[in-house]
Amino acid sequence: MLRVAVVGSGPSGVYAAQALIQQLRVPDVRVHILDRLPCPYGLVRYGVAPDHEKIKSLQNNLRSVLEDERIDFIGNVEVGAHGVGPRQLLELYHAVVYCVGAAKDRRLGIPGEDLPGSRSATDFVSWYSAHPDAVADDFVLGARSAVVIGVGNVAVDVARILARGADELRPTDVPQAALGALEASRVREVHMVGRRGPAQAKFTTKELRELGALPSADVLVEQSDLALEPAYAEGAAPPAGLSAASRRNLDVVRDWAARPPQGRPRQIRVRFFLRPAELLERDGRVSGVRFERTVPDGEGGVRGTGAYEDIEAQLVLRAVGYRGVPMPGLPFDDRRGTVPNDRGRVLRDGAPSPGEYVAGWIKRGPTGVIGTNRPCAKETVTALLDDATELTLRPVADDPLDRLREAGHRPVQWPGWLAIEQAESELGRTLGRGSVKIDDWPGLLHAANEGQRRPLPR
């Protein structure tokens, strides 16, 4: 039997487990999917906006994998500094595949970034997604205007949630505390700002169109911003290498610029060619952002012009990307924010480390969409299977789960997760809503423990 631990139960981890059980080269494989949280699905549960029901429905596909009898979900087990380490895992399993994503947001590196009212979009997403580590914060309390720095899909999600009415979010699983804060929000103007033009923006056309379809917000684009975009000029030949997706995005933005305001209660102002230079302060809190006007440099980038523009805001959210974080016991490339690897094999001092593998963002960096993780995981599993004969020669624990318990861990298995789902459904019924997420550790663990008095025998 080939025993494999997959660390992380998001899409890359589940796709790695799926590739392991669907292959025919090694007939007897057992997979434990370890996660620090008592809930599976990773960013599909804690990163996809609550109003994106179609993407959130991907959980059903991931669920069908996790229900396979050859796979065990083992939640509430931390791997790293305060939990079981990589060396210990190799005593329990023949191979370990790390699918731990990119957990840290990138910073702007400008004055005023740490002022109260300036936060990462990651914090905001965790708050409205009910992540149990999220800091209790009303975020929008006292804010009239918000600036979202970045023009990727996360920035679009954040701007959309800020501009939605509470009635539009009530049918979703957004936690009750966040719903109440958003219902009381006085934010009426949201600025989404990028340092380059719409042709270089990272959002997808589908996300953009959803933003423009909000019933409670006008989306406004300034012609003066678009005039700087070489690909926008009427009659101009599209720049070489401009993708079909970028052209579609330009069409959407062009339509917005030509659309008159409809008088809706909120406004989303999409701005381009503005680079954040400083966060402004008043009474000890952020009061706005000073941007430098940029222009295309002719080589796909931008250069500053020395002209500045201030945008008032009592809430500033940075959404400029993610990066991986080091895991104690694993090598780490600090420049790239990834674990050094060769097609998924972890490299220590340039040589493959037997039994250690990576997949997903910690392998390749924060690129691609959810589906990109499937071929990435398959490549890693192919390398693992090539090594399987050597890996299974090494003795491992007969029952890794018992060893984890002996080390002080209190695993949450699949019945515990099902109990959390049931508790969230019951919570929603008491609130007159659909299923509502539990947003704290005690609540999640209490529900899990009630549901798994006896772990399922495997």
N, C-alpha and C positions, 0 to 999 in steps of 0.2 A: 504494500500500500504506500502510495506517495501522499504524504501529509503536507499541506500547504497552508500557510497563514497569509491572508490578504489584510493589510492594515489600511482601513478606510472603506466605508460602505457607500460612498458616492458612486456616480456612474462609472468611473474608471475602475474602481474596486469590484463592482458587480460585474462589469464586462470581463474583467480578468477571471473572476470565478466562473463565469459562463463559458469562456473559452476553455478553461481547464476541464469542465465536465462534459463538454461537447466533443472534445477530441477523441480519437481512437487509438493513439499511439501508446498511451499508458492506461490500461483498462481499469485500474482501481485507484481512484483519486478521492481524497477527502479534503474539504476546504473549510477552514474557520475564517470567517470575516470578522476581524476585530475592529471595534470603534470605541473612541473615548466617550461618545454620547450613547444614551440608552435607546436612541432612535436611529433607524437606518436612513439611507438615501442622500446623505451629504447635502450638497448645494441644491439638489432638487427639492429638498424639504426646507432648507434654511437659506437659500439664495435666490430662488425663483420668486418673483413678486406674487402676492396672493391673488391678484386679479388675472394671472396668466394660467387659467385653468387647463388649457390644452397642453402646455409644457409640464405643468404639475401632474397631469395624468400619466406622464412617463413613469411615475411611481408604480403604476400597475404592471408595466413591463419588468421593472426591476424586482418587483415583488414576486413575480412568477419564477425568477431565477433563485431568489432567496428561499423559496419554499421547496426547492429540490432537496431530496433526502440526503444527498451527498454534501450539502452545504449547511453549515451552522452559522447563524448570526450570533456574535458574542459582543454585546454592547457593554458600556460602562467599564471598559478596560483601557486604561491609558498606556500608550507606548511612548517611551521617551524618558525625560528627566525624572519624573515623579512616578513612573510606572515600570512596567517590564521593559527591559532594554533589548537592543538588537542581538547582543550576545546570548541573552537568556532565551530569546525566541528561537535561535538556531539550536538550542538544546531541546526544544519542544517540537519543532517542525523541520522537515527536510529542506523546505524552501520558504522564504518570506518575500512577498511582493508588497512594496510600500506604495500606496496610492493616497498620499496625504495632502495632495493639492498644493495651493499657494495661499497660505493663511494670512499673510500680512499685506496691508495696502501700501502703495507707494506714497511717499510724502512729496510735498511741493518744494520744500527747502527755501521758503521765503519768510521774511519778517512777519510776525503776528500769527503764524500758523497755529500756535498753541493757545490762542485767546479763547476764553469761554464763548461758545457759539460756533466755533470752528471744529468740525468733526470729519471723520472719514465716512464715505458712503457705506463702507463695510459696517461701521457701527449702526448706521441708520437702517440698513437692510436687516441686520441681526435683530434690531429692535422690532421692526414690523413683521419679521418672520418668526418671532418667539424663540429665538435661540436662548437656551438657558444661561449662557455666559453674558448675554447682553446687559449692559448697565441700565438700570431703571432711569429713564430720562424722558421728559416730555418732548425734547428736541424743538418742537414748533412753538413752545410756550413763549409768548411775547413777541414772536416774529411776525412781521408784516410782509417782508420780502426775503427771498432765499436765492442764493447763488449756488449752482451745481457746476463745479469745474471739471470738465471732461465731456467728450462727445462719443462715448461708447454706449453699449446696451445697458450697462449698469447705471450710467448717468440718465439715460432715457427712462429706465424703471423708476429711479428716485424722483425725477421731475414729475413723472406721471402720478405717482402715489401722492406727492405733495399737492398736486392740482386736482386730484379726484375729490368729489364730495363723499362724506361719510356714508351716505345712503348707497353709493355705488360699491363701497367696500364691505358693507354689513353682510352681504351674502357669502363673503369669502371666509377663510379660516384665520384672518388676521386676529391676533390676541385682543382681548377686550380692553386692556389698558391702552394699547396703541390706538385702537378704534376710538376710544373716548377722547384721547389727546387730539387726534386728527379731526374729530367732530368739533372740538372747541377751537381749532386752529384759525388764526386770523391771517394766515399767509394768502395773499391775493395775487402776488407776482413772483414767478419763478424764472430765473435766468439760467440757461444752460449754455456754457461758454467753452469754446475750444480755441487753442492757439493757432491751429491751422484751418484750412477751408473744408467745405463739405465733401470735396473729392477725396480727402485723406481721412475723414472721420471713420470711426470703427463701428458705428451702429449699423444695424441691418435695416433694409427697407421695410420689412414687416413691422419692426419696432417703431419706426418713424410714422408709418401710417396709423398705427394704434394711437400714437400721441396726438395726431391730427384729428382723430375721431372722438376725442373726449367731449362729452356733452356739456361739461361745465367749464371748459377753458378754451380761449382763443389761442392759437399758436401764431406768433408773429416773427417775421424775419426782416432784417433791415437790408434794403437794396444796397446801401453803402458798403455793407460787409460782403455781399455777393459780388459786387463790382470788382473786388480784389481777386476773385477766383478765376484763374485762366480758363478753366473748363466751363465757366458759366456764360461767358460772353456770347451774345447772340451771333450766330453765323461762324463762330470760331471752330476750327477743327479740334476734335477731342485730343487731348494730349496722348502721346504714345504710352501704351501700357495701362490706360484707364480701364478698369474692369467694368463689366456689365452692371455689377452691383453698385459701383460708384455712380454710374450714369443714372441708374434708377433713383438713387438717393438725391442726386442733383435735380432730377425732375420733381421729386416730392418737395424739396426745399424751394425750388422755383415757383411751384404752385402756391406754397405758403406765402411767399413774398408778394405774390399778386393778389392774395385774398384779403379783402377788407375785414376789419374786426367785426364780430357778430354781437358784441355787447354781452358776452358771457361773464359770469362773476369772477373768473380768474384768468390770468394771462400767463402764457409760457413764452418767454422771449428767447429765441435760439440765436446765439451770437457766434461769430467766427472771427479769426485773425486777431484774437486778443490773448495775450500771455499774462498770467497773474504775476504781479511784481511785489505786492505787499497787501496784507490784510490790515484794514484800518480799525482804529479803536475809539470807543467813546464810553465813558463811565465803566471802564474795566472789562468791556465786552466787545466782540467784533461788531463793527457798524457798517462795514462795506469792504469792497475789494478794489484795489488800484490795479488796472490792467495796462500793459503797454501794447499799443497797436503794432501788429506784425504785418509783413507783406511776404509774398512768395520770393524765395531766393533763386529760383530758376533750376534748382537741383532737387526738388521734391520736399524741401524744408522751408523754413521761414526765418526771417531776420527782423530784429527790432527796429523801430523807426524813431524812438525817442519821444513819441507822442503818447500821452497817457489819458485814460478815461477811468473815472470812478463810478462804481455801481453800488448803490446802497443795499445793505443786507444785514439782517440780524441773525441769519443762519447761513453758514457756508459749509458745503459738503464737497470734499474732494473725491473724485472718481477717476483717477488717472492710472489705474492698473493695480495688479497684485504682484507679489513675489513670494517665492518659497522661503521657509525659515529652516534653519539647521535643526536636525534631530540629533541629540547626543548619541554618540556611538556610530553614526553614519558620516561618511565624507560629505563635504558640501562645497559647491562652487559659489562663492559669495557674489562674484560678478554677475553670474547668470541667474542666481537664485534657484539652482537645481542641484540634484545629486549627480555627480559624474557617472556616466553610464555609457555602455556600448550596446545599442539596440535593446536596452532594458536591463542588461547585466550591470550591477553596481561595480564601479571601478575603485579600488583602493591602491593608491600609488601607481595608477595606470594599468593595473592588472585586474581581471574579473575576480570578484569576491565570491567564492562558492556558496550558493544557496541564497544570495541576496539580489533582489531585483526591484525595479521601479516601473511605474506606469502613470500616465496622466500628467498633470501640470508639474509635479515634482521631477518628472523625467524630461519633459520637453519645454517647460515654461508655460505661462498662462496664455496659451494661444488656442484658437479654434472654438468650436461650439460643442455642445454636449455629445453629439454624434461623433466628433473627432476622436473621442476617447476609445471608441470601439476598435478601430484598426491599431491604435497605439497599444492597447492592452493585448491585442492578438499578437503583435510583434514580440512583446515581452514574454508572453506565454510560450510562443514558439521557441524562444531562446531557452526558457526553463525546461521545456520538454526535451530539447537537444541535450540538456545536462542531466536528465532524470536518472539515467543508469548510475552515474557517479553519486548523485545526491542520495539515492535510496540505500547506498552502502553504509551510510552513517546512521548509527542508532539514535532514536529519538524517544521521547516519553510515550508510554502507552496511552495515557489520557491527559492531554495538555490542559483540559479544562480543570481537572482535579489539581494539577500543579499550580494553575493560576489562582484557584481558591486558596490553596495552601500558602501562597505568597501574599494573601490578604485582599485579593480582588473579589468583588461581588458582581459577577457577570449577570447581565440582563440578556436572556435568550429570547427566542422568537415568541413564546407565549407571553413574556413580559411586554414585548412591543405590541402585541395584539391587545393586551390589556390597556396600554397607553392609548391606542386608537379608540378603544371602547370608552375610556374615561373622557376623551376629547369630544366624542359624540354626545355623551351625557351632559358634559359642560355646555355644549352648544344648545341642547334642548332646554336647559334651565335658563338660558339667556334669550330664548326665542330666536335662535339663529341655527345655522347648520353646524357642522363640526368646528370647534374652536380650539386652537392650539393651547396646550399648557406651556407656560413660558418660564418655569422655574425648576431647578433641580429637585427640591423636595417633592413637588407635585408629580414630576415624572417618575421618580424612583418609588414613591408611594404607590402609584398606579401599577408600576411594573411588578413590584413585590407582591401586591395583592393578587396579581394574575399568574404568578409563577411560584406558587407554594411548592410545586413539584416540577422541576425542569423536565421537559420531554426527554425520555431515554433515546439515545442514538447509538 
